[in-house]
Amino acid sequence: MPLPLLLVFAALQRGGARNLSKERRGCGGLCQTPETSGKGQAMDTAETNKAIVRRFLGAIASGNIETIEELQAPDCTWWVLGRGDVSRKSYTDDVRSMLLAANPRKVEIIGMVAQGDSVAAEIRSEFHFGDRVYANEYHDLFVVNDGRIVHGREYFDTGKVAAFFGPMEG
């Protein structure tokens, strides 16, 4: 019987997946992992992609719109919960007009897991708009190619967004 996904994710966060048999990880003994492939390239790519995502999130926290722009591929696409498909321009404009208007801004990475070109990040944020504070938790999935984000999927508590900013538009 397979482990519940939440337990597998928790084990990955703690590095405990190495202790699970390949069959319990769903590989059926046929998959290659960085530990079994004999090559460090998969781990290097995952770590590089995580560093890119850290830079992107750090740029949001510091308000560095140039880095936010630089780390997105020209044809980057986004999917945002409650809105659906969002263009790179629309996503960047929203970040610029809403989130970067806040001061101070806090973006904390709670956990991050990477495999291949995908990076999953659990994020906690806090944005101050005068005496009002918008705080939410996110789960973002980034796809990174050639050192740039080519696609992002963003999940969060839509109730917190609506309570603070008003209803979301598509």
Order of alpha helices (4+ residues) and beta strands (2+ residues): alpha-alpha-alpha-alpha-beta-beta-alpha-beta-beta-beta-beta-alpha
